[in-house]
Amino acid sequence: MIQQNSSTNITNQILRTSDDETFTYNGNSVKIITVFTDGGTSIALVEDENGELFEVPKDSLR
């Protein structure tokens, strides 16, 4: 029986959030780099078309 440890689970979660999915934020296309969760609030680190990185509430992405 193969068991996954918690670091493998975390790595898998990070890989899933760094997929090449494009979202819209304030009318601009952005890609999610990673997502941070703190007490039920999710903040996404995103990159816009100009390569700028910034944080936005994940639920504000469309």
N, C-alpha and C positions, 0 to 999 in steps of 0.2 A: 504494500500500500504506500503510495506517495503522498506526503503531506506538504502543503505549502506553508511557509512561515510568514509572519506578518510583513516582513520586508518585501517579500515577493508580491504580496497583495498590494502594498503601497506602490511598488514599481508598476504593476499592472494598471493601477488607477491613474498614475501620472501619465503613462503612455496613452491611455484612452483620452485624457483631457488635452493631449498635445496633438491630436489628429488635425488634419488640414481642413477643418470645417470653418466656413466663413459665415459670420453673423453681421448684423447691422446694429450700430450704436450711434444715435443722434444723426442718422442719415449717412454714416460712413461705414465702409466695409472693414471689419476687424477679424482677426484670427485669435482664438484663445491659445495662450501659451500654457497657462496652468490655472487651477482654481484653488483658492484657500477657503476653508470653512472655519468659522469661529462662533460657536454657540448658536448654530442654526442659520447664521448669515453667511452667504457664499459671495466671495469677491473674486472676480476673474482678472488675471493679468492678461491684457490683450495687446496686440500689435496692429497698428493701422497700416494703410497702404504706403505711408511715408516712412515706415520703420520705427515710428514712435511707440514706446511702451507706456501703458498707463493702466490703472486699476479702475474697474467699474463694478457695480453690483451685478452679479451674474444674471439675476432675473430681469435686468434691463436690456439684455441682448435679444435680438429678434432674428 
